[in-house]
Amino acid sequence: VGEQPIKMLIDSKAGARMAVGEMLTNMASARISNIGEIRCRANWMWPAKLPHEGALLYDAAVAMSSLCVGLGIAVDGGKDSLSMAATIQGETVKSPGSLVILGYAPVPDITKKVTPDIKRPGESALALIDLGQGKNRLGGSALAQAFDQLGDKSPDVDDPRLLRNSFLAVQQMIYDVFILSLHDRSDGGFITAVAEMCMASRCGFSVSIPHANEALESLFGEELGFVIELGAESEKRVFEICESFEVPISMIGITLASTICTVDAKDTGELWRCTTMELRCLWE
């Protein structure tokens, strides 16, 4: 499932593309028959009868359609709820326009899959496939929402070919049993993905970001991407697969058998430290 209603408040086209991207990065965890066999149900919720909203819906639908064509997938159903507004005490209150897209495809072998929980605490490394191409736009993010902000620049699918290639690369890694666990980062950011992976296994982590002055963007930017757990024996092969598909990948840290969680900046050192239980309380 993919849905990005907060990002659609900033840019309906980008939000629609990000919903498709989130659906695809969620689906990547299970080995499917072929990317061309993915079908989708698109559910639109929109106050389309109000001024300007019909145009925003049109733009979003065209953006979704164009991206699906570029990816080689198809929408074959769904529904529309286009009267998403009410008048309360004389004031018109409208729902945020949103697209909820559900993708499905045949799965030839149900054992060929990965889950997000860390499998080898203290023995594995963490890598990031960054589909934002170095951008870390915070518009429409959970971080902005936590501070009662919206932002002005939403993440987007800037390169459909890169999204398609990354999906195929991950599918190859799963088929060849080269990765231990996988989580997408477009719903909360990179640090949320890592935290959820480690909380599920009651273990810790140590991750690094390039620059301390870009910590919020690096940790909470909700660009498309994958966090992957790798064993030392698979690291070389995973990087080779990414290179063959022209997909960027970088090592970002390690898992820990203890419950210590740390974030370091390469230019200044340690930025933050807590235990997994403290992290869980923050996450809740």
Secondary structure, DSSP 8 states (H G I E B T S, - for coil): -EE-HHHHHH-HHHHHHHHHHHHHHHHTTB--S-GGG-EEEEEEE--TTSTTHHHHHHHHHHHHHHHHHHHT-EEEEEEEE---EEEETTEEEE---EEEEEEE---S-TTSB--SS-SSTTTEEEEEEETTTT----TT-HHHHHTT---S-------HHHHHHHHHHHHHHHHTT--SEEEE-TTT-HHHHHHHHHHTTT-EEEEEES-GGGHHHHHH---SEEEEEEETTTHHHHHHHHHHTT--EEEEEEEESSSEEEEEETTTEEEEEEEHHHHHHHH-
